[in-house]
Amino acid sequence: MIARCITRAIRWGLAALLVALLPSAMVHAQQQDSLSAAQPRAASGGAPSASDTSAPAVSSSVSASTLPRDLSPWGMFMQADIIVKAVMIGLAFASLVTWTIWFAKGVELAAARRRALGCVRKLTRAPTLDAARAEI
């Protein structure tokens, strides 16, 4: 029952997070598309020249200055897109909930085992089943 409630809360929380963040991410993506479309093309009149054919090879290579400098987990998180951040936060929250449930169930199982062993000890010490039943 508790696990079902937690699962529903996680689903609704992630859904609300995505609904809140998705419009801003879509606007950001549209702005990036419009910026890339607005960049001027080669001014050679449509006919590719020798310099135009070598340009894509040069632009596709990555120079050392364009590589990200901060490759720590926090740096990569801060450089990520908003959707990636939302997914990572959701996964971290789900992991926290999972570990909490695991710990709670472990404590619950340990207590049940302790009670069961106590009952078995009482059964072995009792001379009759009626006496064991009264003791338990």
C-alpha positions as CSV (number, residue, x, y, z in Angstrom):
1,M,0.0,0.0,0.0
2,I,2.8,2.4,0.9
3,A,4.8,1.5,-2.1
4,R,1.9,2.1,-4.4
5,C,1.3,5.5,-2.9
6,I,5.0,6.4,-3.3
7,T,5.0,5.1,-6.9
8,R,2.0,7.3,-7.7
9,A,3.6,10.3,-6.0
10,I,6.8,9.8,-8.1
11,R,4.8,9.5,-11.3
12,W,2.7,12.6,-10.6
13,G,5.8,14.5,-9.5
14,L,7.8,13.6,-12.6
15,A,4.8,14.4,-14.8
16,A,4.4,17.8,-13.2
17,L,8.1,18.5,-13.6
18,L,8.0,17.6,-17.3
19,V,4.9,19.7,-17.9
20,A,6.5,22.6,-16.2
21,L,9.8,22.3,-18.0
22,L,8.9,21.1,-21.4
23,P,7.5,24.4,-22.8
24,S,10.7,26.2,-22.0
25,A,12.9,23.5,-23.5
26,M,10.8,23.6,-26.7
27,V,11.2,27.3,-26.9
28,H,15.0,26.9,-26.4
29,A,15.1,24.3,-29.2
30,Q,13.1,26.5,-31.6
31,Q,15.5,29.4,-30.9
32,Q,18.5,27.2,-31.6
33,D,16.9,26.1,-34.9
34,S,16.1,29.6,-35.9
35,L,19.7,30.7,-35.1
36,S,21.2,27.9,-37.2
37,A,18.8,28.7,-40.1
38,A,19.7,32.4,-40.0
39,Q,23.5,31.8,-40.4
40,P,24.6,32.9,-43.8
41,R,25.4,30.3,-46.4
42,A,28.4,30.4,-48.7
43,A,28.3,33.5,-50.9
44,S,29.6,31.7,-54.0
45,G,26.2,32.0,-55.8
46,G,25.3,28.3,-55.3
47,A,28.2,26.8,-57.2
48,P,30.6,25.0,-54.8
49,S,34.2,26.0,-55.3
50,A,37.3,24.2,-54.1
51,S,37.3,26.3,-50.9
52,D,33.7,25.4,-50.2
53,T,34.2,21.7,-50.4
54,S,37.0,21.8,-47.9
55,A,35.0,24.0,-45.5
56,P,32.8,21.1,-44.2
57,A,35.8,19.0,-43.4
58,V,37.3,21.8,-41.4
59,S,34.1,22.7,-39.6
60,S,33.4,19.1,-38.7
61,S,36.7,18.7,-36.9
62,V,36.7,19.8,-33.3
63,S,39.4,22.0,-32.0
64,A,40.7,21.7,-28.5
65,S,39.3,25.2,-27.6
66,T,35.7,24.0,-28.2
67,L,35.9,20.9,-26.0
68,P,34.3,21.2,-22.6
69,R,36.8,22.0,-19.8
70,D,34.8,20.9,-16.7
71,L,34.2,17.2,-17.0
72,S,33.3,16.7,-13.3
73,P,29.8,15.3,-12.6
74,W,28.6,18.7,-11.4
75,G,30.1,20.5,-14.3
76,M,28.5,18.1,-16.8
77,F,25.1,18.5,-15.0
78,M,25.3,22.3,-15.2
79,Q,26.2,22.2,-18.9
80,A,23.3,19.8,-19.7
81,D,20.0,20.7,-21.3
82,I,17.0,21.3,-19.1
83,I,15.3,18.0,-20.1
84,V,18.5,16.1,-19.2
85,K,18.6,17.9,-15.9
86,A,15.0,17.0,-15.2
87,V,15.5,13.4,-16.0
88,M,18.7,13.3,-13.8
89,I,16.8,14.9,-10.9
90,G,13.9,12.4,-11.3
91,L,16.3,9.5,-11.4
92,A,18.1,10.7,-8.2
93,F,14.8,11.1,-6.5
94,A,13.6,7.7,-7.6
95,S,16.9,6.2,-6.3
96,L,16.5,7.9,-2.9
97,V,12.9,6.6,-2.6
98,T,14.1,3.1,-3.6
99,W,16.9,3.0,-1.1
100,T,14.5,4.4,1.6
101,I,12.0,1.6,0.9
102,W,14.8,-1.0,0.9
103,F,16.0,0.2,4.3
104,A,12.5,0.3,5.8
105,K,11.7,-3.2,4.5
106,G,15.1,-4.5,5.8
107,V,14.3,-3.2,9.3
108,E,10.8,-4.6,9.1
109,L,12.1,-8.1,8.0
110,A,14.7,-8.1,10.8
111,A,12.1,-7.3,13.4
112,A,9.8,-10.1,12.0
113,R,12.7,-12.5,12.0
114,R,13.5,-11.7,15.6
115,R,9.9,-12.2,16.6
116,A,9.7,-15.5,14.7
117,L,12.9,-16.8,16.4
118,G,11.5,-15.8,19.8
119,C,8.3,-17.7,19.1
120,V,10.3,-20.8,18.0
121,R,12.3,-20.7,21.2
122,K,9.1,-20.5,23.2
123,L,7.7,-23.5,21.3
124,T,10.8,-25.6,22.0
125,R,10.8,-24.7,25.7
126,A,7.1,-25.4,26.3
127,P,6.1,-28.9,27.5
128,T,2.9,-28.9,25.5
129,L,1.3,-27.0,22.7
130,D,-1.3,-25.5,25.0
131,A,1.4,-24.1,27.2
132,A,3.3,-22.7,24.2
133,R,0.1,-21.1,22.9
134,A,-0.5,-19.5,26.2
135,E,3.0,-18.2,26.4
136,I,3.0,-16.8,22.8
